[in-house]
């Protein structure tokens, strides 16, 4: 079943063509990695899918419906969530409050002063469940600003999951993490519901290998290859322009 489709997607900034006729279809429950060298257009692609910036040409479909003209919050209501390269948290609030706000927004409960949270036991329970699932229960009362970088990325994932998305876009979720934090993040992503569709931009090919069941390679704003991981890795052009750029690039490529 088709969940997400991008059709003829283009993004221009004046004479600069960042994306050119990008097309692919993602099925329900699929884990799709978007990879490519620096400047390939990966984050721009996510910006277009999530509605952060308008498309220059082309369309974005979610569950068969054209969402190209919708604002980010309208796409969120329809089941699309996203994390960013840089943390997008309320640093002055604690872990519980950050996740609870996301749960509350998803359930369309009117925003009230956080001190009154005891009135919303269903929301509180859902928040606690998410914290437990993502290993954040012990940090529930810690301000987001006091978390380590890896823990902040973990919290951002929890906030995204709290909106109960059907499609989740993860932009460099392990960037800047230690090996231990990376391993934990991979475990968390793998533990998400199997019917949740996930697109992930990732520079670490070991992470891609552990998560993705399909890969799309971007190069200078165009789709260079698309298919199963072993098919993409065996593609001569991918080896030439991406995996074979220089020694070690098979494991690390820029965002």
N, C-alpha and C positions, 0 to 999 in steps of 0.2 A: 504494500500500500504506500503510495507516494505521500510524504509528509511535507517536504520542502523542495521547491524547484526554483532555480534561477534561470532566466531565459534572456539571452542576448544582452547581458548586463554590461554597461559601459559607464565609466566615470572620467570626466574630463575636468581639468582645472586650467582654463584658458586653452593654450595650445598643447598642454601636457596631458597625454592620454594615460591615465593610471590603470584603468581596466578596459579590456577590449573584447567584447562579445563572449563574456564568460557564461558558460552553460553547464549545468549538471542537475541531477535529481537525487534526492536522498530519501530512502525508504524509512518507514517507521521502525524505530529501535536500532537503526544503523549508527555505528560509530565511524564518523568520517574525519580523517585528518587532512587539513589544508597545509601544504608545505611549499617551500620555495625560498630562494635567496632573498637577501635584503632588497627592498624596492620592488618585490614581485607583485604587491598589491593585496596581500593577505588581510591586513587590518582594514584596508579600504573596503574589501569585500564584506567583511563583518559589519562595517559601518552602514553599508547599503542594505544588507539583510535586516539589520536591527532598526533601521530608520534614522540613524544618527545623522546621516547626510543624505540628500536627495540623489537619485540616480540621474545620469545624463541621458541614458537610453536603456531600454530593456524593462523586464518585469520580475517581481518576486512573488511567488505563490506559496501560501501556507495552507495545507489541507485542501488544495485545489482552488482556494480563493485568492484573488489578486489583492495583495496587501501593499503594493508599491507606493501608494499615496498616503498610507497610514503613518501616524506619528508613533514614536517608540512605545508610549504607554498603551496605545491602541493595539499594538502588536503583542505587548505583554499580556493584555487581557485575553488575547487569542491563543496564548500558550507559548510565547517566545520569550526566553530569558538569555541574559548575556553577562559574562564577566569581562573585565578590561585588563590591559597590560598593567595599568596602574590601579592600585586599590581604590575602590569607590565606596567607602564606608563612612558612617557617622562616627568619627574618631572620638568625639566627646561622650558617646554613649557606650554602655558596656555590651558584651557579647550577646547576652539575652535580649537586650533592647533592640539591637540591630536586627536580629533575626525576627523578633516579634513584630517589628514594624512591617517587615516584608510579608509575614503571614497575614497581618491585619489588612494590609493594602490588597492582597490577593482576595481576601474574603469580603472585600468591599465594606468593611466596617468603618464607620465615621471615625476620623482621627480625633482622639481625645488626649488629654494630658497623661503622660506615661505613668504618673503616680497612681492613676485609677485602674491600673492593669488587672487588679483582682476581680474586676467586673466581667472580665472576658476569659472565663476558665477554659473554654474550648480552644481559644487562641493560645493561651498559655501552655496547654497540654501539647498542642501541635508544635509549638516552639521547642519545648523540652524534648520531644521525639526527634526533631531535626538535630538538635545539639548532641543528643546521644548517638545518633547514627553517624554524625561526622566527627565524633570524638572531641567535642567542645564543652561537655558538661562541666568539667572541672574548671573551665575558664569562664563560666557563665556570667560572673559578676565582675570580671576584669574589663576595664575600659579598653576599647579597641586600640587606642593610642599606645597602650602598654604591652600589646601583643608583639611577639617577634614577627619578622616579615613573613615567614612561612605560615604562622598562625593567622595573620591577617588575610593571606590568600585563602586559607582554609575557611575563614569566616565569610569571605566574599562568596565562596562556593556555597556555603550554607544559606546565605541570603538569596542567592539565585535559586536554589532548590526550594526555598520557602514559598516561592510563587507557584510551585507545582507545575513547572513548565513541561510541555510536550516536546519542545525543541530547545536545547541548551547550547549556546555558543560559548566556548571557552577560549579566550585569547591569551596564549602563552601562560597557562596555569602554573607551570613549574619554573618559570624564568627567575633566576636569582636564588633559587633554593639550594640547600645542601643536598647531598645524595640521600640522606635519611628523610628529609622533608619531601624530596621528589618521590621516593618510594611510597611514602605515606599518601601523598596526593594521588598517585596512580591507583593505589588500593581504594581510595575514596571514590574516585571516578568509576572504577570497575564495579563498585558496590551499588551504584545508582540503579534505579529500576530499569529492567531490560527493555521495557517499551518506551523509554525516554530516548529520543533521537539526540545525538550529540555530535556537534562539529567542533573540532579542536585545532587551533593553530599552535603548532609546537615545533621547536627547534631541535629538540633532543630526539634522535631517531630511535633510541631505546624506548623512550616513552611512547612514541608512535607505534612501535612494534607491539608494545604491551596492551595498547588500547584499541587501535584502529582495525576495522575489518575492511575498510576501503580508503583509498588515498586519492587526493586531487593535487596535482603539482601545478603551481602558477609560476610563470616566467615572463617578466616584462609585461605583466597585466593580462596574459593570455593563458588558457589551459594548455599545458604542455603534455600532460598525461592524466589519465583517470582510470582507476580500476582496483583490483585486488592488490594488496601490498607486494606480493611476489611478482606480479605482472609489472607494476610500476618500477620496482627496483631493477628489473631485468630490461627495462626500456633503454635502448642505447642513447637516446637524446637526454633522458633524465640523468644517466650516468655522466654524460658529457657536460651538461650545463648546470647540474645541481650536485648530485652525489660525487662527481669526480672533479669538483672545482679545485680542490687542493687537498693535501693529505689531512685526514681527520674529518673532512666535511661529511662523510657518510654518517658521522655521529652528531655533528653539530653544524647547523646552518643558521644564519641570522634570521631575525624576524623581518 
